[in-house]
């Protein structure tokens, strides 16, 4: 079954997993299997005034809707593009005097679209909204309570003159949002800024070692009258060679967790038991739990003690980061690494988590040499665990490359930036803002490396002068959030 723009995939029913997607032709790493605009999407409550409500880019100065004073846009182009979806919302917000929460706003946008177009298959969709899984029957008491509260708030917001829907159908829509809401990120891909529903993407089943990745592309509204004008969309991209008939899979969770932890997370958030090869055979768990090898191998008791200490430290770090106490974070990381180093192996996830935080926060504090050392060790560990074409791996390698470059370690910095560029070309594609940024860095570091190889002394002299005359590009403030996950689950 294929539909407009979806000729290269088909929906099929798989035993034990329900519906899935299958490739109709061969794909190579980096190929876009399909691109899909959102059926409906909204900006998170906390960011409604700093993120464009059409393309989800973060902008300094946004235009505000003159009617409801709630929606914000990059420019007139984005505002015009939003009107069809914002029109009903605009008058409902004016009527109520304030905007409801993101969940209510998303449900309302879905229902207004159904009112306009019906709930059958819309153009380019392989499945209808009615056929999406809602898992309401699997909700626990707390989730059912939240669902009832959402339905009540929705009914208060929903205008009396709009088409009226039954309670069961409204509950279905909220269930669909809860299980299938996709996380939208800003143009740098570093912060989750909204949530959207993409019916075709919802058909892709999970695998902890998938053959596809999903990237959010904010589109290009600047080139309005040219062939480059593209709307906001997600892209399903191939990570490895895919043959006709192969199932297309994506990972709903970060692989950098033990198989038991991933399975728990998947069961809690998506209500299924993961039966992928990596979970069944606990592939790479041994690496993630590695302990120091050698003559004086640590005792099981000592390993247990250090892992508990690491977990406690991670909690303290999280608290300190929330309060912006970055020097405290560094102190906690150093103490923890001192305890971990004689006991845990280089790929142990507790060691890698501390190395990642330490390198990020030290970079922000401009202590680049120490940060580079930790970043290098983190990347060496990640490379042994992650799929070679993993987007999170690519981002981590990029961060490590920038840190080395800032530290004046131009050879290692350029090497890491090139490695990251090769990964992101596959996971994000050449036109994504992150890949474009990386291409600029690659060219810059290549030029600096040539200068360094010709005359080290002159290179350092010029670098010193440049640093005195300009503010060095400072790393962004570390966020306490993990990088955006695939699907947005209301906590």
Secondary structure, 3 states (H helix, E strand, C coil): CCCCCCCCEEEEEECCCEEEEEECCCECCCCEEEEECCCEEEECHHHCCCECCCCCCECCCCEECCCCCCCEECCHHHHHHHHHHHHHHHHHHHHHCCCCCHHHHHHHHHHHHHHHHCCCCCCCCCCCHHHCCCCHHHCCHHHHHHHHHHHHHHHHHCCCCCCCCCHHHHHHHHHHHHHHCEEEECCCCCCEEEEEECCCHHHCEECCCCCEEEEEECCECCCCCCCCCECCEEEEEECCCECCCCEEEECCCCCCCCHHHHHHHHHHHHCCCCCCHHHHCCCCHHHHCCECCCCCCCCHHHHHHHHHHHHHHHHHHHHHHHCCCHHHHHHHHHHHHHHHHCCECCCCHHHHHHHHHHHHHHHHCCCHHHHHHHHHHHHHHHHHHCCCCCHHHHHHHHHHHHHHHHCCCHHHHHHHHHHHHHHHHHHCCCCCHHHHHHHHHHHHHHHHHHHHHHCHHHHHHHHHHHHHHCCCCCCCCCCCCCCCCCECCCC
